Amino acid sequence: MRMNTALLVLALALPAALLVSAGRPDDETAKAETRKQDGDAAGKAPSEDQTTVTESPKKFSRSGYDITPLSRAAVEELAKKLDPEAYRITQKSGTEPAFCGTLLDNKKDGVYCCVVCGLPLFSSSHKFNSGTGWPSFFQPFDVAHVAGKQDNSHGMRRVEIACERCDAHLGHVFDDGPKPTGLRFCLNGAALKFYGKDEARPAESMPVATETAYFAGGCFWGIEHYFQQAPGVISAESGYMQGSTDNPTYKDVCGQDEMPASKRSEGFKGHAEVVKVVFDPKTISYRDLLRGFFEMHDPTQLNRQGPDYGTQYRSGLYTVSDAQTVEARAFVATLAAESTFKGRTIVTEIEPAKRFYSAETYHQDYLEKNPDRGCHIGKPWWLAKARAK
């Protein structure tokens, strides 16, 4: 069968486009978005000695797993523990006979992990009976955990799938699967180790221990986009926070400043456009994130960033612990003492985090989906460091 490789690329690289129908803003929302314009950040970068830059080649998936590729030597050491069949399949690109694998008829709830390195690869919730004789799934546990590469062996044009972390051969993917992806990930059972939903998994099969931080610095498109590129950041998500209304929409947030006093509840406060950042504190510290945040925006502008104006664009740090609060206040005090912003008063509000409301789908990864659009934002230290290499 000729494999539609473009479909695999879409499935592995752009899961949001394939698995989720991205919404489109209505006319009123689109009009409100015209206030988001291109611009240059006015903030000056803090000095290099204010924080320790963490060097790390680590790579994380958005589900929170360390998917940094292992060295060949590390893989070989792990492979020594495999039985002959698992070794033949994962290390020599072998194939087990159809209808012979032990996991073909497994109907238990749980996760299928790589038999070599332990990375979770597929979930029982995505398993289906394809009738082919091999365990089949319509999507991976996390698209970043599975790598695809063209395979022209045996006179066929196929796409081989391998573990992203250890490059173990898993099987192939085809475009004759069920909805919603239309894909069939055809696996060798010997390449997988199954863990039931209530069964303890080893450390290599678990996500890393993470922390969460919230940042508001004007338009959340750019703040989200640049935080996603920081070393040690696992995910960055746009949303609304610190307001007094429940379940706000973008339209609500854009109109909050114009709401008549008669319609405002007692103690009314508008939401800010906020980015929720989940990170590995062993790779990047909260202080490192603070430094990048204050390089991205001008914290001396009250309720605006450049041409974007309104309380939704205010500067804010919303903390989840006493330690974060102390760190945030100390960092801002240092910036003020060093006259980082030329004596201008820093108006960043620092408050305990309230409930975070995720923004509409079309706001997530907005600059990735719309590379021709821009945001009023400066370049954080990790981008400047990358350019210097």
Secondary structure, 3 states (H helix, E strand, C coil): CCCCHHHHHHHHHCHHHHHCCCCCCCHHHHHHHHHCCCCECCCCCCCHHHCCCCCCCCCECCCCCECCCCCHHHHHHHHCCCCHHHHHHHHHCCCCCCCCCCCCCCCCCEEEEECCCCCEEEEHHHEECCCCCCCEECCCCCHHHEEEEEECHHHCCEEEEEECCCCCEEEEEECCCCCCCCCEEEECHHHEEEEECCCCCCHHHCCCCCEEEEEEECCHHHHHHHHCCCCCEEEEEEEEECCCCCCCCHHHHHCHHHCCHHHCCCCCCCCEEEEEEEECCCCCCHHHHHHHHHHHCCCCCCCEECCEECHHHCEEEEECCHHHHHHHHHHHHHHHHCCCCCCCCCCCEEEECCCCEECCHHHCCHHHHCCCCCCCECCCHHHHHHHHC
